[in-house]
Structure formats: C-alpha cells, structure tokens
Amino acid sequence: MDKTKAINPWYIGGVSGMASYIDSAAIVSNGTALVIYQKAIGITSTDIGVLSGVLTLCIAIGAFLGGRLGDRLGRRKVFISTMAMIFFGSLMLAFGKTFVVLFTGTIFVGLATGADLPVSLATIAEAASDKNRGKIIGLSNLLWLVGISTTMGISAVVGGWGQLGAQIMYLHVGVVAVVLLLLRRTIPESPMWLLARDENRRGAATIRAQKSSFKDLLQGKYLWPFVALCFFYTLVNLAANTGGQFGTYVAVNVVGITVEQNSLWNLLLMPVGVLSGLLFMKIVDTSKRMPVFIIGALFFAGGFFMPVILNFSAASWFCFLLFTAIGSGMAFEGIMKVWSQESFPTMLRSTAQGAIVGIARLSCALLAFVTPVLLDAGPVALYIILSSTVALGMFIGWLCFHRQQRNEFSSEGELVMENHSNTSALSVEAIQTK
C-alpha cells in the first residue's frame, strides 16, 4: 500500500493512458501502411479489406476477454502481457511479405490492443479521486488524439518511401509498446481492485464485492447506462473507425489527393484536436460537461456530412478533418471512457468497458470488410449513413446522461441488502487514500 501512495495518479494516468495512443496509432498505421503495401508488395483491395476487418474484429474480441480477465485476475497482469504481444505483432507486420504473416501479426496486435484498453482505463479511474478522475481519463483521450496525429506526422514524412515507409510506421507502434512494457512494471495492482477481491472472497455484502457477474450488467441500475453506452460508442465509432482505417484510402482513391498531402493536413490540424482535448479535460469534472458534449456532437456529425455537401472535393475533405478533430476531443472517446468508469462498480468496471468496446469494434469489423466495396460503389451514400449514425449515437448518449452525473465510486461501498446495515464497510474516501 505504501508503494501505491508514492505513485502520482497522473503518472499512472499517463502510462496507462498510452493504451489509447497504441489503439489509435495501430489503427491509423495499419490503414496507411496497407495502402503503401498495395504497390510495394502487391496486396489487393480485398486483402486490405480483410486485414482491416481482422484488426478491428480482434480488437473487439480482445476487449471482451481482456475486460473480463482484468476484473477476475487483476489489471496489472493483463496490461503488462498485452504490450509484449503488440511488440511481436508489430514486427510481423513490419517485416512480413506474405498475406499469412501480415494476417498473423494483425491478430496479435488486435487482440492485445483490445485487451489493454478496459484494464488500463480501470487502473486510471481507480487511482484517481472524484476531483481529478475525469481529467486524468481525459488525458488518455488526449493521448488517443496524439497517437493519430503522431502517426499522421510520421506518414507525412515516410509516406512516399515505399515499403520502408510502411515498416517505419509499424515499428513505431512496436517501439512504443516496449517502452510502455518497462514503465508499466513500476505500477502496482489497483488497491481498489485488491479490496474488492478481498471482500468478494470473504463474502462481504458490499456492492463492489457482490456485483461481479456479467449478468449484473443486464439488470437493475446498470442496465440502462450499459445499453446506452453500447449504442453510443458503437454508432459513433462506426463512423470514426471508418475515418481512421479508410481515411487515407478515401483521400487517395476518392478525393484524389496524395498520401503525403492527407497526412500533412492531419498533422496541421493536430493543435486543433489537442486544444479540443484540453478543453474537455478542463470541464469534464464540472457542470459544463454536457453543454460542451453537445457542441462537440454537432461538430462530429457535421464533419462526416461535409464531403457529401461539397462532393468529396479537397476543400470538403479538409473541413471533414477539421470538424471531426474538434468534435472527437469533446464528444467521443473521452466522454465514453468517463461515463463507463463512473457507471459501474470495481468488479464490473473492466468487464463493462471491455464489452462496450468489444461490441463497438465488432460492428466496425463487419463494416470494414465491405467498406472498400461500398466506397467504390458510391461514397456519398456511405457518408450520409455515417453522419446519421453519429447523430443518433450522440442523441442516445445525451438521453442517458444529461440529467444527473453518475458516480458509482461514491456508492460501491454500500451494502447490497438492508439487513446487513450494521455491517461495517470502508468508505470510498478511505479506499482512495490507501
């Protein structure tokens, strides 16, 4: 416990939050590198669709498995092993020249990336306090944006280098994974999880000890936020994931600009995304959370509609990148992560987050398999659908969370049954000081 006291929650938030950096960097790197491999080693449009779909599918499966393992076995065991898997998978993607090797590397990176997200976020939430939890989780969202921007910056430089450029992009993900593997070894197990596990073993009647089964997510006060978050993140992520995985593909094959130009535009808009993320961090723990979410939602949905209005011109593509950079910082990954951590108790927190991410990524995987075909058939119809799904998802998020800010951290120490009211339980404040 003393060791835990000495570790700054912002340090834990930074190291654990890099899971979001890895997530976005892996997706964007894969989308850009595969386009480069199209000419460098001769993979086909069908291969790109399959590998992109497999990556997202494995992220979904990994999220389901990692989230549950994080609640059953502990956060630390999962988030250390995932980094090793990402490293080896990145090597396969960088140096593989056949579809089979690329396929295998994609599975490794996808499973590990998916498994890492829910346990890392639970670690952050449980290390923080009510005064800074949203801000520190917001840092992970900022790192998600930085992952995209950094990857775009790298591709802006190496996008025209052929196979070597693609290899550098994949190795960037691998190197970050190795650094994180070393840093994460300095982070102990979550004290809140250790307390919940101990109470569970002793049969204590607290919420955190008794609410540990997946079926608990499907009943009582957890059902509506769980369903709402699944719909919110799935619908919005269908559009965001398409933009991440196939943004370069659309820019080159539909809009008609080069890989380098598309990457440069993303790089130039990096400060916009960062400022949006910083604004989110500033207001997320205040009463202004929902108004800023609404503004971000309008920007995000409107961004996907810009190419439709302006017929996939270069100008419309720049507006799309600008509006989604603003909207994603205020109303996407960050707010989903905060809502997910606040809505569920300790022994369900990672499970719920994993299920939410898993369902969303599974839906994205199904769409990714056919996205290149849909784009070839008619990109206007596809982007109308994407804009509509974003708007619907944002409305569901608002509907669930606009009235009262949930905070399960303040009630998970309460007793499940009234007839145990005389049984003592540690308060959340006591937990957070241990």
C-alpha positions as CSV (number, residue, x, y, z in Angstrom):
1,M,0.0,0.0,0.0
2,D,2.8,2.4,0.8
3,K,4.2,1.9,-2.7
4,T,0.8,2.9,-4.1
5,K,0.8,6.1,-2.0
6,A,4.1,7.2,-3.5
7,I,2.9,6.9,-7.1
8,N,1.3,10.1,-8.5
9,P,-2.1,9.3,-10.2
10,W,-1.2,11.5,-13.1
11,Y,1.8,9.2,-13.7
12,I,-0.4,6.2,-13.6
13,G,-2.8,8.0,-15.9
14,G,-0.1,8.9,-18.4
15,V,1.5,5.4,-18.5
16,S,-1.9,3.5,-18.5
17,G,-3.5,6.1,-20.8
18,M,-0.9,5.3,-23.5
19,A,-3.2,2.3,-24.3
20,S,-5.3,4.8,-26.2
21,Y,-2.2,6.1,-28.0
22,I,-1.4,2.5,-29.1
23,D,-5.0,1.9,-30.1
24,S,-5.2,4.9,-32.4
25,A,-1.7,4.6,-33.7
26,A,-2.2,0.9,-34.6
27,I,-5.4,1.5,-36.5
28,V,-4.2,4.6,-38.4
29,S,-0.7,3.0,-39.1
30,N,-2.4,-0.1,-40.4
31,G,-4.7,1.9,-42.7
32,T,-1.9,3.9,-44.2
33,A,0.7,1.2,-44.3
34,L,-1.6,-1.2,-46.1
35,V,-2.2,1.4,-48.8
36,I,1.5,1.7,-49.3
37,Y,1.9,-2.1,-49.3
38,Q,-0.6,-2.1,-52.2
39,K,2.1,-1.0,-54.5
40,A,5.2,-2.1,-52.6
41,I,4.4,-5.8,-52.1
42,G,1.3,-6.2,-54.2
43,I,-1.5,-6.8,-51.8
44,T,-5.0,-6.3,-53.2
45,S,-8.0,-4.2,-52.2
46,T,-9.6,-7.4,-51.0
47,D,-6.6,-8.1,-48.8
48,I,-6.8,-4.5,-47.4
49,G,-10.5,-5.1,-46.5
50,V,-9.8,-8.4,-44.9
51,L,-6.8,-7.2,-42.8
52,S,-8.6,-4.1,-41.7
53,G,-11.6,-6.1,-40.7
54,V,-9.5,-8.7,-38.9
55,L,-7.7,-5.9,-36.9
56,T,-11.0,-4.5,-35.7
57,L,-12.5,-7.9,-35.1
58,C,-9.5,-8.9,-32.9
59,I,-9.7,-5.6,-31.0
60,A,-13.3,-6.5,-30.3
61,I,-12.5,-10.0,-29.1
62,G,-9.5,-8.7,-27.1
63,A,-11.7,-6.1,-25.4
64,F,-14.2,-8.8,-24.3
65,L,-11.5,-11.1,-23.0
66,G,-9.2,-8.5,-21.5
67,G,-12.0,-6.7,-19.7
68,R,-13.3,-9.8,-18.0
69,L,-9.8,-11.1,-17.2
70,G,-9.0,-7.6,-15.7
71,D,-11.8,-8.0,-13.2
72,R,-11.1,-11.6,-12.5
73,L,-7.3,-11.7,-12.4
74,G,-6.4,-8.1,-11.8
75,R,-5.5,-5.1,-14.0
76,R,-1.7,-5.4,-13.8
77,K,-1.3,-9.0,-15.2
78,V,-3.3,-8.1,-18.3
79,F,-1.8,-4.7,-19.2
80,I,1.8,-5.9,-19.0
81,S,1.3,-9.0,-21.2
82,T,-0.5,-7.0,-23.8
83,M,2.5,-4.9,-24.5
84,A,4.6,-7.9,-25.3
85,M,2.0,-9.2,-27.8
86,I,1.8,-5.8,-29.5
87,F,5.6,-5.7,-29.9
88,F,5.8,-9.1,-31.6
89,G,2.8,-8.4,-33.8
90,S,4.3,-5.2,-35.0
91,L,7.5,-7.0,-36.0
92,M,5.4,-9.4,-38.1
93,L,3.6,-6.5,-39.8
94,A,6.8,-4.6,-40.5
95,F,8.8,-7.5,-41.9
96,G,6.2,-9.8,-43.3
97,K,6.0,-10.1,-47.0
98,T,3.2,-12.6,-47.3
99,F,-0.5,-12.3,-46.5
100,V,-0.3,-15.1,-43.9
101,V,2.4,-13.3,-41.9
102,L,0.5,-10.0,-42.1
103,F,-2.6,-11.8,-41.1
104,T,-0.9,-13.3,-38.0
105,G,0.7,-10.0,-37.0
106,T,-2.7,-8.3,-37.3
107,I,-4.3,-10.9,-34.9
108,F,-1.5,-10.3,-32.3
109,V,-1.8,-6.5,-32.4
110,G,-5.6,-6.5,-32.5
111,L,-6.1,-8.9,-29.6
112,A,-3.6,-7.2,-27.4
113,T,-4.8,-3.7,-28.2
114,G,-8.4,-4.6,-27.4
115,A,-7.5,-6.3,-24.1
116,D,-5.4,-3.4,-23.0
117,L,-8.0,-0.7,-23.2
118,P,-10.5,-1.7,-20.5
119,V,-7.9,-2.7,-17.8
120,S,-5.8,0.4,-18.4
121,L,-8.8,2.7,-18.1
122,A,-10.0,0.9,-14.9
123,T,-6.5,1.4,-13.5
124,I,-6.6,5.1,-14.2
125,A,-10.1,5.6,-12.7
126,E,-9.2,3.6,-9.5
127,A,-6.0,5.6,-9.0
128,A,-7.7,8.9,-9.2
129,S,-10.2,10.8,-7.0
130,D,-13.5,12.4,-7.7
131,K,-11.8,15.8,-8.1
132,N,-9.4,14.7,-10.9
133,R,-10.8,11.4,-12.3
134,G,-12.4,12.9,-15.4
135,K,-9.3,15.0,-16.1
136,I,-6.9,12.1,-15.9
137,I,-9.2,9.9,-18.0
138,G,-9.4,12.8,-20.4
139,L,-5.6,12.6,-20.6
140,S,-6.0,9.2,-22.2
141,N,-8.3,10.7,-24.7
142,L,-5.8,13.4,-25.5
143,L,-3.2,10.6,-25.9
144,W,-5.6,8.9,-28.4
145,L,-5.6,12.1,-30.4
146,V,-1.8,12.4,-30.1
147,G,-1.5,8.8,-31.4
148,I,-3.4,9.7,-34.5
149,S,-1.5,13.0,-35.1
150,T,1.9,11.4,-34.5
151,T,1.2,8.6,-36.8
152,M,0.0,11.0,-39.5
153,G,3.1,13.1,-38.9
154,I,5.3,10.0,-39.5
155,S,3.3,9.1,-42.6
156,A,3.7,12.6,-43.9
157,V,7.4,12.1,-43.9
158,V,7.7,8.4,-44.9
159,G,4.5,8.0,-47.0
160,G,6.4,8.2,-50.2
161,W,9.2,5.9,-49.2
162,G,7.5,2.7,-50.3
163,Q,7.9,-0.5,-48.2
164,L,10.4,1.2,-45.9
165,G,7.9,3.8,-45.0
166,A,5.2,1.3,-44.1
167,Q,7.8,-0.6,-42.0
168,I,8.7,2.5,-40.0
169,M,5.1,3.1,-39.2
170,Y,4.6,-0.4,-37.8
171,L,7.9,-0.3,-35.9
172,H,6.8,3.0,-34.3
173,V,3.9,1.1,-32.6
174,G,6.3,-1.7,-31.6
175,V,8.9,0.7,-30.0
176,V,6.2,2.4,-28.0
177,A,4.9,-0.9,-26.8
178,V,8.4,-1.9,-25.5
179,V,8.8,1.4,-23.6
180,L,5.4,1.0,-22.0
181,L,6.2,-2.6,-21.0
182,L,9.1,-1.3,-18.9
183,L,7.1,1.7,-17.5
184,R,4.1,-0.4,-16.5
185,R,6.2,-2.7,-14.4
186,T,6.5,0.2,-12.0
187,I,2.7,0.4,-11.5
188,P,1.3,-1.9,-8.7
189,E,-2.1,-3.6,-8.8
190,S,-5.1,-1.3,-8.2
191,P,-5.8,-1.1,-4.4
192,M,-9.5,-0.7,-5.1
193,W,-9.5,-4.0,-7.0
194,L,-7.5,-5.7,-4.3
195,L,-10.0,-4.5,-1.7
196,A,-13.0,-5.7,-3.9
197,R,-11.4,-9.1,-4.4
198,D,-10.8,-9.5,-0.7
199,E,-14.4,-8.6,0.2
200,N,-15.6,-10.9,-2.5
201,R,-13.6,-13.8,-1.1
202,R,-14.9,-13.1,2.4
203,G,-18.5,-12.9,1.2
204,A,-18.9,-9.3,2.2
205,A,-22.3,-7.7,1.2
206,T,-20.9,-4.6,-0.4
207,I,-21.8,-3.6,-3.9
208,R,-18.2,-3.9,-5.1
209,A,-17.9,-7.4,-3.7
210,Q,-21.3,-8.8,-4.8
211,K,-21.8,-7.1,-8.2
212,S,-19.2,-9.1,-10.2
213,S,-21.1,-11.2,-12.6
214,F,-21.7,-10.2,-16.2
215,K,-25.5,-10.7,-15.7
216,D,-25.4,-7.8,-13.2
217,L,-24.8,-5.5,-16.2
218,L,-28.1,-6.6,-17.7
219,Q,-30.3,-5.8,-14.7
220,G,-31.1,-3.1,-12.2
221,K,-29.4,0.3,-12.3
222,Y,-26.6,-0.8,-14.5
223,L,-28.8,-1.9,-17.5
224,W,-29.7,1.5,-19.0
225,P,-26.2,3.0,-18.8
226,F,-24.7,-0.2,-20.2
227,V,-27.1,-0.3,-23.1
228,A,-26.8,3.4,-23.8
229,L,-23.0,3.3,-23.8
230,C,-23.1,0.3,-26.1
231,F,-25.3,2.1,-28.6
232,F,-23.5,5.5,-28.2
233,Y,-20.0,4.1,-28.7
234,T,-21.0,1.6,-31.5
235,L,-22.9,4.1,-33.6
236,V,-20.3,6.9,-33.3
237,N,-17.3,4.5,-33.7
238,L,-18.7,3.1,-36.9
239,A,-18.0,6.5,-38.5
240,A,-14.8,7.2,-36.5
241,N,-13.3,3.8,-37.3
242,T,-14.1,4.2,-41.0
243,G,-12.4,7.5,-41.0
244,G,-9.3,6.1,-39.2
245,Q,-8.9,2.9,-41.2
246,F,-10.0,4.1,-44.6
247,G,-9.3,7.8,-44.4
248,T,-6.2,7.5,-46.5
249,Y,-8.0,5.2,-48.9
250,V,-10.8,7.7,-49.4
251,A,-8.4,10.6,-49.7
252,V,-6.3,8.9,-52.4
253,N,-8.9,6.9,-54.3
254,V,-12.0,9.2,-54.0
255,V,-10.9,12.7,-53.2
256,G,-7.8,12.5,-55.3
257,I,-5.0,13.8,-53.1
258,T,-1.8,12.0,-52.2
259,V,-0.9,10.1,-49.0
260,E,1.6,12.8,-48.1
261,Q,-0.9,15.6,-48.5
262,N,-3.6,13.8,-46.5
263,S,-1.1,13.1,-43.7
264,L,0.2,16.7,-43.8
265,W,-3.3,18.1,-43.3
266,N,-3.9,15.8,-40.3
267,L,-0.6,17.0,-38.9
268,L,-1.5,20.7,-39.4
269,L,-4.8,20.1,-37.6
270,M,-3.1,18.4,-34.6
271,P,-3.2,21.6,-32.5
272,V,-7.0,21.8,-33.0
273,G,-7.5,18.2,-31.7
274,V,-5.2,18.9,-28.8
275,L,-7.0,22.1,-27.8
276,S,-10.3,20.3,-28.0
277,G,-9.0,17.6,-25.7
278,L,-7.6,20.1,-23.3
279,L,-10.9,21.9,-23.2
280,F,-12.6,18.5,-22.4
281,M,-10.1,17.9,-19.5
282,K,-10.8,21.4,-18.1
283,I,-14.6,21.0,-18.0
284,V,-15.2,17.3,-17.6
285,D,-15.3,17.3,-13.8
286,T,-17.7,20.4,-13.8
287,S,-21.3,21.2,-14.5
288,K,-20.3,22.3,-18.0
289,R,-19.6,18.7,-19.2
290,M,-22.9,18.2,-21.0
291,P,-23.0,21.6,-22.9
292,V,-19.5,21.0,-24.2
293,F,-20.5,17.5,-25.2
294,I,-23.5,18.8,-27.3
295,I,-21.2,21.3,-29.1
296,G,-18.7,18.5,-29.9
297,A,-21.5,16.2,-31.1
298,L,-22.7,18.8,-33.6
299,F,-19.1,19.2,-35.0
300,F,-18.5,15.5,-35.2
301,A,-21.8,14.6,-37.0
302,G,-21.4,17.7,-39.3
303,G,-17.9,16.7,-40.2
304,F,-18.9,13.5,-41.8
305,F,-21.6,15.3,-43.8
306,M,-19.2,17.9,-45.3
307,P,-17.9,15.6,-48.1
308,V,-21.5,14.9,-49.1
309,I,-22.4,18.6,-49.3
310,L,-19.2,19.5,-51.2
311,N,-19.0,16.3,-53.3
312,F,-15.7,14.9,-51.9
313,S,-13.6,17.9,-53.0
314,A,-10.3,18.7,-51.4
315,A,-11.9,21.6,-49.5
316,S,-14.7,19.3,-48.2
317,W,-12.1,16.8,-47.0
318,F,-10.2,19.5,-45.1
319,C,-13.4,20.6,-43.5
320,F,-14.2,17.0,-42.6
321,L,-10.8,16.6,-40.9
322,L,-11.2,20.0,-39.1
323,F,-14.7,19.4,-37.8
324,T,-14.0,15.8,-36.6
325,A,-10.8,16.9,-34.9
326,I,-12.9,19.4,-32.9
327,G,-15.8,17.0,-32.2
328,S,-13.7,14.0,-31.2
329,G,-12.0,15.8,-28.4
330,M,-15.3,16.9,-26.9
331,A,-17.8,14.2,-27.5
332,F,-16.3,10.8,-28.3
333,E,-13.6,8.6,-26.7
334,G,-13.0,10.8,-23.7
335,I,-16.6,11.1,-22.6
336,M,-17.3,7.4,-23.3
337,K,-14.4,6.5,-21.0
338,V,-15.5,8.8,-18.2
339,W,-19.2,7.6,-18.3
340,S,-18.0,4.0,-18.4
341,Q,-15.8,4.3,-15.4
342,E,-18.4,6.2,-13.4
343,S,-21.3,3.9,-14.1
344,F,-20.1,0.5,-12.8
345,P,-18.5,-0.8,-9.6
346,T,-14.9,-2.1,-9.3
347,M,-15.5,-5.8,-10.1
348,L,-17.6,-4.9,-13.2
349,R,-15.8,-1.8,-14.4
350,S,-13.3,-3.5,-16.7
351,T,-15.9,-6.1,-17.8
352,A,-18.4,-3.4,-18.8
353,Q,-15.7,-1.3,-20.6
354,G,-14.5,-4.3,-22.4
355,A,-18.0,-5.3,-23.5
356,I,-18.8,-1.7,-24.7
357,V,-15.6,-1.5,-26.7
358,G,-15.9,-5.1,-27.9
359,I,-19.5,-4.6,-29.2
360,A,-18.5,-1.4,-31.0
361,R,-15.4,-2.8,-32.6
362,L,-17.2,-5.9,-33.7
363,S,-19.7,-3.8,-35.5
364,C,-16.8,-1.8,-37.1
365,A,-15.1,-5.0,-38.1
366,L,-18.2,-6.1,-40.0
367,L,-18.4,-2.8,-41.8
368,A,-14.7,-2.7,-42.5
369,F,-14.9,-6.0,-44.5
370,V,-17.1,-4.3,-47.1
371,T,-16.1,-0.6,-46.8
372,P,-13.8,-0.6,-49.9
373,V,-16.5,-2.1,-52.0
374,L,-19.1,0.4,-50.7
375,L,-16.7,3.3,-51.5
376,D,-16.2,2.0,-55.0
377,A,-19.9,1.7,-55.4
378,G,-20.8,5.2,-54.1
379,P,-19.1,7.1,-51.3
380,V,-21.9,9.7,-51.0
381,A,-24.4,7.2,-49.7
382,L,-21.9,5.7,-47.2
383,Y,-21.0,9.1,-45.7
384,I,-24.7,10.0,-45.4
385,I,-25.1,6.8,-43.4
386,L,-22.1,7.5,-41.3
387,S,-23.2,11.1,-40.5
388,S,-26.6,9.8,-39.5
389,T,-25.2,7.1,-37.2
390,V,-23.1,9.7,-35.4
391,A,-26.1,11.9,-34.8
392,L,-28.2,9.0,-33.5
393,G,-25.4,7.8,-31.2
394,M,-24.8,11.3,-29.8
395,F,-28.5,11.6,-29.0
396,I,-28.6,8.3,-27.1
397,G,-25.6,9.4,-25.1
398,W,-27.3,12.7,-24.2
399,L,-30.6,11.0,-23.4
400,C,-28.9,8.7,-20.8
401,F,-26.5,11.1,-19.1
402,H,-27.9,14.7,-19.4
403,R,-29.8,14.7,-16.2
404,Q,-27.5,13.6,-13.4
405,Q,-23.8,12.9,-13.3
406,R,-23.4,9.3,-12.3
407,N,-20.6,8.3,-9.8
408,E,-20.5,4.7,-8.8
409,F,-17.3,5.3,-6.8
410,S,-19.4,7.1,-4.2
411,S,-21.8,4.1,-3.7
412,E,-20.0,0.9,-4.4
413,G,-19.0,0.5,-0.7
414,E,-22.7,0.5,0.3
415,L,-24.4,-2.7,1.4
416,V,-26.4,-4.8,-1.1
417,M,-29.1,-5.8,1.5
418,E,-30.6,-3.6,4.1
419,N,-30.5,-6.3,6.8
420,H,-26.7,-6.0,6.7
421,S,-26.9,-2.4,7.6
422,N,-24.9,-2.9,10.8
423,T,-22.0,-4.5,8.9
424,S,-19.2,-2.0,8.5
425,A,-17.7,-1.2,5.1
426,L,-14.9,1.0,4.1
427,S,-15.9,4.3,2.5
428,V,-14.7,5.3,-0.9
429,E,-12.6,8.1,0.6
430,A,-10.8,5.6,2.8
431,I,-10.1,3.4,-0.2
432,Q,-8.7,6.2,-2.3
433,T,-6.2,7.1,0.4
434,K,-4.8,3.6,0.6
